[in-house]
Amino acid sequence: MSALRTDDAWQQKAACRGPQAAVFYPPTNFERKDEKLDRERRAKAICATCAVRQPCLDYALRIKESHGIWGGTNENERKRVLDARA
């Protein structure tokens, strides 16, 4: 296993690590809108308790992550942040 770069060390402290990590990404099968909203709410609730939420969001914005919940934001929310910065 390779060591994390120092600027990515926050990942070891992320509240999303472990079995609940699946809630941060859509399932491989069809997901109804209400199911998506519920899954995202659950993921964002975990993010709200996370000590490294800001570094996570900064990372997702830096790499332009287009999938999942990162730093308490979904894909569309991150796109709006990036668009506002442009």
C-alpha positions in Angstrom: 0.0 0.0 0.0 1.4 3.4 -1.0 1.6 6.2 1.5 -0.8 9.1 1.1 0.6 12.4 0.0 0.7 14.9 2.9 -2.0 17.0 1.4 -4.3 14.0 1.1 -3.7 12.8 4.7 -7.2 14.2 5.6 -8.7 11.2 3.9 -7.7 9.0 6.8 -9.8 11.1 9.2 -12.9 11.2 6.9 -16.2 10.3 8.6 -17.3 8.5 5.3 -14.7 5.8 5.7 -16.0 2.3 6.3 -19.2 0.4 5.5 -21.4 3.6 5.2 -19.2 4.8 2.2 -21.7 3.3 -0.3 -24.2 6.0 0.6 -22.0 8.6 -1.0 -22.4 7.3 -4.5 -25.4 6.2 -6.6 -26.1 2.5 -6.8 -25.3 0.6 -10.0 -29.0 -0.1 -10.5 -31.8 2.5 -11.2 -32.4 5.0 -8.4 -35.7 6.9 -8.1 -35.5 10.6 -7.4 -36.9 10.2 -3.9 -34.3 7.4 -3.2 -31.5 9.6 -4.5 -32.6 12.5 -2.3 -32.8 10.3 0.7 -29.4 8.8 0.0 -27.8 12.2 -0.4 -29.5 13.4 2.8 -27.9 10.5 4.7 -24.5 11.2 3.1 -24.7 14.9 3.9 -25.6 14.2 7.5 -22.4 12.2 7.8 -20.5 15.0 6.2 -22.0 17.5 8.7 -20.2 15.6 11.5 -16.9 15.3 9.7 -13.8 17.0 11.0 -12.3 17.1 7.5 -15.3 18.3 5.5 -13.5 21.4 4.1 -10.4 19.7 2.9 -12.7 17.1 1.3 -14.6 19.7 -0.6 -11.5 21.6 -1.6 -10.1 18.3 -3.0 -13.3 17.6 -4.9 -13.3 21.1 -6.4 -9.6 20.9 -7.3 -10.0 17.6 -9.2 -13.4 18.6 -10.5 -15.0 15.4 -9.1 -18.1 14.7 -11.1 -19.6 11.9 -9.0 -20.8 11.4 -5.4 -21.1 13.5 -2.3 -17.9 15.2 -1.3 -17.5 17.8 1.5 -21.3 17.8 1.9 -22.0 18.7 -1.7 -23.4 16.8 -4.6 -22.2 17.0 -8.2 -24.6 19.9 -9.1 -23.7 21.9 -6.1 -20.0 21.6 -6.8 -20.5 22.6 -10.4 -22.3 25.8 -9.2 -19.4 26.6 -7.0 -16.9 26.1 -9.8 -19.1 28.1 -12.2 -19.3 31.0 -9.7 -15.5 31.0 -9.4 -15.0 31.2 -13.1 
